[in-house]
Amino acid sequence: METDRHTHAMSGTSDEAVRHYERALDALLFFRAEVADEAQAMVTASPGSAMGHVFHAYLALLGTEEKDAAEARRSFGAFHGAIDLSGLSPREKMHTRAAEAWLDGDMLGAGDILGEISTEFPRDGLALAVGHQIDFLSGDAQRLRDRIGGALSSWDGDDPHLGPLLGMYAFGLEESGHYGQAEETGLQAVERHPRDVWGIHAVVHTYEMRGLFGEGIRYLDARTEDWADGNYLSVHNSWHYALYALEAGSIERVLAVYDNTLHNEDSQGLAMELLDASALLWRLLLADVDVETRWAAIAEAWAGREDRAYYAFNDVHAVMAYAGSGRLSDAERLVKDREQWLTRADPSVSNHAMTRDIGLPVCRALIAYRQRQYARVVELLAPIRNHLNSFGGSHAQRDAIQRTLVEGTIRSGRHDLARTLLSERISLRPICPYNWQARARLADQLGDTVQAATARTRAEEQAAAGAAALG
């Protein structure tokens, strides 16, 4: 029986197919586009390879594209019905169960099974990489950190895949609040592999969460050739660059990044890219910046997808686009569709709780914000603000929703809650022009001209420091 480079059994897999598997795994870890071709080549070379079909299923699921998942469910079902599972190794059986669970909608269950694999086979890079993404998609910061941390001691220092594992670990550390260690670990990962875009992404997050947006701008500028093209993460890392520019007050640079990279006529309309575009425009809307025709284009892109209920995090960003563009009837229609879906969906489907507990309240709040029903925004978001992570994404991504709540409190006159929220934010991240600008506006409402002037000066000084990095 063939094995992979870490001596894991590969049943029904030829030597040629194993080579494609290794290349596919390498491409997956570094977010390179050839991952799809290599995974398909593996199945073509060995149609009976369980790991080939498992890998193919995981790829269809990782993009949170419902149509891809539906096709993979049919394909994997046909394979599953034609193979004798008793001949598979224990690891392969667990991978098969994990793929089945996720294809059936139980993403969290799949993550649990992948965790079992990582405990028993800690050098299974596929289990670690896919499990890590499930932790990201479900917003589980502790597991995002510890799934990788629990396996690291089993990896040799000269293993070529230790680098991307360090990049994953850095992201888990960052999401868990260990910013200094996360930066150090992420830089180690990128030193091993300069084009480790997930490692770069982890470092970028550490700067975002500490308000070090000048450092973030300089870091991304210095490594542009390593991250800006040839990988699946280039749009998302560009989004981070735009967030830095927004904090620096350079709306012109923000819109240039948006038009050149986030969404334009050449964009493919992938959910992962559309949600970045929606989230950036929503931040501009919260800042009362007119983005002209951009809202209409992004809303039309979401509408053209005709998505059914699949991943609540995507739904929220579709509603951002509909509400931002003034297509409130489309936003309401999506909400109603998801409400009806909840009445007939299996509660074991992970997206059920995500939609019920977080997705729908946030969608309703976004619509209310666009209707200037700010008290309603607070009513919907305040009870869930400490649980937003449970429907996925990162702290940086979810901050668009947290800012919506802040704006709702200020604009509805909920001064006590606004003061509390801003105190929380400033205590955690004192370097953030948005936080100080919001505090100044609150002070204006309260008639505290001294505090308003102090906060406004702080915001201007911080923005100027960031603008200097933009050049």
Secondary structure, DSSP 4 states (H G I P E B T S, - for coil): --B-TT--B-TT--HHHHHHHHHHHHHHHTT-TTHHHHHHHHHHH-TT-HHHHHHHHHHHHHTT-HHHHHHHHHHHHHHHHHS-GGGS-HHHHHHHHHHHHHHTT-HHHHHHHHHHHHHH-TT-HHHHHHHHHHHHHTT-HHHHHHHHHTTGGGS-TT-TTHHHHHHHHHHHHHHTT-HHHHHHHHHHHHHH-TT-HHHHHHHHHHHHHTT-HHHHHHHHHHTHHHHSSSSTTHHHHHHHHHHHHHHTT-HHHHHHHIIIIISSTT----HHHHHHHHHHHHHHHHTT---TTHHHHHHHHHHHH---SS-HHHHHHHHHHHHHTT-HHHHHHHHHHHHHHHHHS-TTSHHHHIIIIIIHHHHHHHHHHHTT-HHHHHHHHGGGTTSGGGG---HHHHHHHHHHHHHHHHHHT-HHHHHHHHHHHHHH-S--HHHHHHHHHHHHHHT-HHHHHHHHHHHHHHHHHHHHHH-
